[in-house]
Amino acid sequence: GKHRGTDLLDGTVTLPLILARERDAELAAVDLRAVVTPEQAAALCDRIGATGALARARARALAMVVDAKELLGTMDLAASQHRALDLVADSVVDRYA
């Protein structure tokens, strides 16, 4: 797995950051290019977490998995293919928990 804040250090705008920016005007003004140290990234992670964005992002991701699995149910797939894709869908959110 990646270290905490790696995406922020890479300049990647994540779903938790997007959701946090909706609730915190100061976060909306943060320029990720200015986040250059692991300590800065960790502090930003703390601020993102304080907005409740992590739980909201997880809930949204879980809802997307449910939708994806419902769509899989409409596809003409072998049982083994369906099981494999179900496992992939489940693991996407579990991987980041």
N, C-alpha and C positions, 0 to 999 in steps of 0.2 A: 504494500500500500504506500500511498504518498504521505509525506509529512504534512502536518497541519499548516494550511496557508500556502501550500505550493502553487495552487491555481492562481491565487492572488499575486504571488511573486512573478508568475508567468504572464500576468496581465489578463488572465481569463476571467470574464464576467460570468459568474455562476448564478444559478437560480436563487440560492439563499441571498446572495448579494443584491440581486434585482429586487427580491421581496423586501429585504431590509431597507433598501433605498426608498421604498414606498412609504415606510414608517418613520424614517429618520432623515431629515433634510441634510444634516451634516454628512451622513454617509452618501447621500446623493451627489454631494460635491467632491467626494474623494476621487482623486486622479490615481488610478492604479499604477501609472508610471512612476509615481512618487513612493510607492511601496517597494523598497529595495532590500530590506533586511528581514530575516526570519522574525525578529522581535516586532517589527512594524506589522508584519503579516499576522502574527499571533494577536497583537492588540486589535487589529481590524477584525479578526475572527471573533474575538470576545465581544466586540461591539455588534457584529452581525448576530451573534447568538443572543444577545440581550434583547433584540427586537422580536424574538420568537420565530425568526425566519427559518431556522433549521427545521423546526417541527412542521411549519407550513410547507416547506419544500418537500419534506418526506411525505406528508399527507398527499400532496399533489402528485408526487411520483408514484405512490401506491395506487392512487386513483387511475393514473395512466396505465399501470400494469393491469388493473382490473379490466379496463377498456380493451387493452391489447389482447388479453386472454379471452374476452368475449368475442372479439373478431376472429381469433384463432378457431373458436368453436364453429364458426360459419364456413371455414375452409375445408376443402376436400383433402385431408391429410391422413396418412397412415397413423395408427395409434402411437407408434414409436416416435414419429415426427412430432405429433401433438405434445406428447410427454416431454420431449427434448426442448421444444420451444416454450412450454410452460415453465420448465426449470430455468431456462435462460431469462425469461421475463421476471421470475421470482428473484433470481440472483442479482439482477441489475440494482434493485433497491437494497437488498441485503448487503451487497458489497460496500455500500457507502454508509451503512448504519453505524 
